[in-house]
Amino acid sequence: MELLVFGHAGTPVLFFPTRTARFYDYENWKVIDAIADKINKGWLQVYCVDSIDLESFYCSCSHPSQRIVRHIQYEKYIVNEVLPLIKHKNSNNYIISTGCSLGAYHAVNISFRQPQLFGKVVGMSGRYDLTLHANNFSDLFDGYQDENVYFNMPSQFIPNLTDQNIIRDLKKLQIVLAVGKEDPFLPNNQYLHNALLKKGIANTLHIWEGEAHRPRFWQQMVQYFL
């Protein structure tokens, strides 16, 4: 697995790519340039990881049960390989998890499942239940459900969460959601925002003008939220 590291010091940022995208796309889309000042000053150190979405969620040749298993393997790679690499290179234990579009799902899902590993999560233009239909975005599991799917869909498991240890850790996590007013994922963001509040978990939801589901908007968002 390839990745890119930007910066020499500062708060580590684990940056997940968009749908089926690659580890170099945020650099190509000038999203990294938008926070170059913070990177150069040693305030942020950004780790842009690769994806295997074409082997998991977007692998139509695999049964949905295998798609989620492949995703779980990807999460283990992040936890067992990428996070130790970050800790080896950077002594700051406060890690930000972030991403745009499907990358926002990755960032939020891993942070909600293992909140003790992160200090902050920023989800930009994300859908937090991949079984939902939203305009041209289809159910990535073709109607299939199992425990693996359920426990990897934040807006499914958060409303029913009762484990007080996890809730306690989530309350320590700074949670930021940002989405466009015309984005098809807006209702899902509002649902997750309110589900967290009902559990006493503080979070902020920022609604951008327009659809805001493009790199030029993400360039602005990272300046505000990272």
Secondary structure per residue as TSV (DSSP state, phi and psi in degrees):
chain	resnum	aa	ss	phi	psi
A	1	M	-	360.0	132.4
A	2	E	-	-97.7	155.3
A	3	L	E	-154.9	166.3
A	4	L	E	-122.2	142.1
A	5	V	E	-119.1	127.9
A	6	F	E	-116.7	124.4
A	7	G	-	105.8	160.8
A	8	H	S	-111.9	-14.3
A	9	A	S	-165.0	178.6
A	10	G	S	103.3	-171.4
A	11	T	E	-68.0	125.8
A	12	P	E	-70.1	137.4
A	13	V	E	-122.3	116.5
A	14	L	E	-90.8	111.5
A	15	F	E	-112.3	112.7
A	16	F	E	-89.2	138.8
A	17	P	-	-74.1	166.1
A	18	T	S	-74.7	-177.0
A	19	R	T	-52.3	119.1
A	20	T	T	55.9	16.9
A	21	A	-	-85.3	-178.0
A	22	R	-	-120.0	170.5
A	23	F	T	-67.0	-18.0
A	24	Y	T	-99.3	-2.4
A	25	D	H	-68.3	-37.8
A	26	Y	H	-63.6	-33.2
A	27	E	H	-67.3	-45.9
A	28	N	H	-64.5	-32.6
A	29	W	T	-86.1	5.8
A	30	K	T	68.2	15.5
A	31	V	H	-69.5	-38.8
A	32	I	H	-66.0	-39.2
A	33	D	H	-58.2	-32.7
A	34	A	H	-65.0	-24.7
A	35	I	T	-116.5	20.6
A	36	A	H	-60.6	-34.9
A	37	D	H	-62.3	-44.2
A	38	K	H	-67.4	-35.3
A	39	I	H	-68.2	-47.2
A	40	N	H	-66.9	-29.6
A	41	K	T	-81.8	-2.9
A	42	G	T	80.6	21.1
A	43	W	S	-87.5	-33.0
A	44	L	E	-131.1	143.5
A	45	Q	E	-125.3	115.9
A	46	V	E	-104.8	129.1
A	47	Y	E	-111.6	106.7
A	48	C	E	-93.9	109.5
A	49	V	E	-92.9	163.4
A	50	D	-	-87.4	173.7
A	51	S	-	-124.6	163.0
A	52	I	-	-127.2	32.5
A	53	D	T	-56.4	-32.7
A	54	L	T	-73.2	-12.7
A	55	E	T	-101.1	-11.0
A	56	S	T	-118.5	-98.0
A	57	F	T	-61.3	-32.6
A	58	Y	T	-106.7	24.7
A	59	C	-	-99.0	90.4
A	60	S	T	-68.6	-16.7
A	61	C	T	-79.8	-11.4
A	62	S	S	-100.5	147.5
A	63	H	-	-65.2	144.7
A	64	P	H	-51.5	-34.1
A	65	S	H	-63.1	-32.3
A	66	Q	H	-80.4	-28.7
A	67	R	H	-61.8	-44.2
A	68	I	H	-73.5	-32.7
A	69	V	H	-62.9	-41.7
A	70	R	H	-64.1	-38.6
A	71	H	H	-62.5	-42.2
A	72	I	H	-61.4	-36.1
A	73	Q	H	-63.5	-38.6
A	74	Y	H	-63.5	-42.9
A	75	E	H	-60.9	-39.7
A	76	K	H	-63.1	-37.0
A	77	Y	H	-60.0	-44.9
A	78	I	I	-61.7	-47.4
A	79	V	I	-70.9	-42.2
A	80	N	I	-91.0	-17.6
A	81	E	I	-121.8	-49.9
A	82	V	I	-72.2	-48.1
A	83	L	H	-62.0	-41.3
A	84	P	H	-61.8	-35.5
A	85	L	H	-62.4	-44.2
A	86	I	H	-60.6	-45.4
A	87	K	H	-65.9	-31.9
A	88	H	H	-67.7	-37.5
A	89	K	H	-89.8	-18.8
A	90	N	-	-144.4	124.5
A	91	S	-	-81.6	-5.2
A	92	N	-	-75.4	118.9
A	93	N	-	-82.7	-7.3
A	94	Y	-	-88.0	104.7
A	95	I	-	-109.8	134.6
A	96	I	E	-97.9	129.6
A	97	S	E	-104.7	129.4
A	98	T	E	-151.3	165.8
A	99	G	E	178.1	167.8
A	100	C	E	-121.4	144.8
A	101	S	T	57.2	-123.3
A	102	L	H	-64.8	-25.6
A	103	G	H	-62.8	-31.5
A	104	A	H	-65.5	-40.8
A	105	Y	H	-57.3	-50.5
A	106	H	H	-56.1	-46.6
A	107	A	H	-63.8	-45.9
A	108	V	H	-71.4	-42.8
A	109	N	H	-62.1	-47.8
A	110	I	H	-67.3	-34.8
A	111	S	H	-70.1	-37.8
A	112	F	H	-74.8	-31.1
A	113	R	H	-77.6	-31.3
A	114	Q	S	-136.2	63.7
A	115	P	G	-63.7	-20.8
A	116	Q	G	-67.7	-14.0
A	117	L	G	-90.2	-10.9
A	118	F	-	-131.4	154.8
A	119	G	S	-102.4	-24.7
A	120	K	E	-154.7	147.9
A	121	V	E	-134.7	136.6
A	122	V	E	-126.3	114.9
A	123	G	E	-107.3	120.9
A	124	M	E	-115.2	119.8
A	125	S	S	60.6	39.8
A	126	G	-	-97.4	158.9
A	127	R	-	-117.6	123.2
A	128	Y	S	-106.4	14.9
A	129	D	-	-144.7	102.9
A	130	L	T	-77.4	0.7
A	131	T	T	-89.8	-6.1
A	132	L	S	-82.9	141.7
A	133	H	-	-87.8	135.4
A	134	A	B	-148.4	103.9
A	135	N	T	53.3	-118.2
A	136	N	T	-85.1	0.1
A	137	F	B	-94.3	116.7
A	138	S	-	-95.5	170.5
A	139	D	-	-65.6	117.8
A	140	L	T	-78.7	0.8
A	141	F	T	-121.4	10.8
A	142	D	T	53.0	38.4
A	143	G	T	85.4	-3.8
A	144	Y	-	-79.6	143.4
A	145	Q	-	-139.0	140.6
A	146	D	-	-152.2	-177.5
A	147	E	H	-63.5	-37.1
A	148	N	H	-62.4	-42.6
A	149	V	H	-63.4	-50.0
A	150	Y	H	-55.3	-48.6
A	151	F	T	-80.4	5.9
A	152	N	T	-120.0	14.5
A	153	M	-	-118.4	97.5
A	154	P	H	-51.1	-41.8
A	155	S	H	-79.2	0.2
A	156	Q	H	-93.9	-46.8
A	157	F	H	-87.2	-24.1
A	158	I	S	-62.9	-45.3
A	159	P	T	-60.3	-26.4
A	160	N	T	-102.7	7.5
A	161	L	-	-69.7	127.3
A	162	T	-	-124.9	-10.2
A	163	D	-	-67.6	110.4
A	164	Q	H	-68.0	-26.4
A	165	N	H	-67.5	-43.4
A	166	I	H	-67.5	-42.9
A	167	I	H	-60.6	-40.8
A	168	R	H	-60.7	-44.0
A	169	D	H	-68.4	-36.4
A	170	L	H	-66.0	-32.9
A	171	K	H	-66.7	-23.2
A	172	K	H	-83.5	-15.7
A	173	L	S	-84.5	130.1
A	174	Q	E	-81.3	119.3
A	175	I	E	-115.1	122.0
A	176	V	E	-126.2	124.7
A	177	L	E	-116.8	135.6
A	178	A	E	-135.8	134.6
A	179	V	E	-156.7	153.9
A	180	G	E	-77.2	150.9
A	181	K	T	-61.9	-29.9
A	182	E	T	-106.7	9.4
A	183	D	-	-70.8	135.1
A	184	P	T	-62.5	-15.6
A	185	F	T	-90.6	1.4
A	186	L	H	-55.4	-49.7
A	187	P	H	-58.6	-37.4
A	188	N	H	-67.8	-37.4
A	189	N	H	-64.4	-42.2
A	190	Q	H	-64.9	-38.7
A	191	Y	H	-63.4	-47.0
A	192	L	H	-66.1	-41.2
A	193	H	H	-55.4	-48.4
A	194	N	H	-72.0	-34.8
A	195	A	H	-63.5	-38.7
A	196	L	H	-66.2	-44.0
A	197	L	H	-60.6	-38.0
A	198	K	H	-64.3	-24.3
A	199	K	T	-90.2	2.8
A	200	G	T	77.7	19.5
A	201	I	-	-99.7	111.3
A	202	A	-	-66.5	141.3
A	203	N	-	-162.4	158.5
A	204	T	E	-119.6	138.8
A	205	L	E	-116.5	119.5
A	206	H	E	-109.8	123.8
A	207	I	E	-106.0	116.2
A	208	W	E	-86.3	154.5
A	209	E	S	-68.2	145.4
A	210	G	S	74.4	-161.0
A	211	E	-	-79.2	-38.1
A	212	A	-	55.5	36.1
A	213	H	-	-115.7	50.8
A	214	R	S	-144.8	157.4
A	215	P	H	-54.7	-35.0
A	216	R	H	-65.1	-28.2
A	217	F	H	-79.9	-37.6
A	218	W	H	-65.4	-30.9
A	219	Q	H	-58.6	-38.9
A	220	Q	H	-73.8	-42.0
A	221	M	H	-62.1	-44.1
A	222	V	H	-63.6	-29.6
A	223	Q	H	-66.6	-34.5
A	224	Y	H	-80.7	-40.8
A	225	F	H	-105.8	-10.3
A	226	L	-	-108.7	360.0
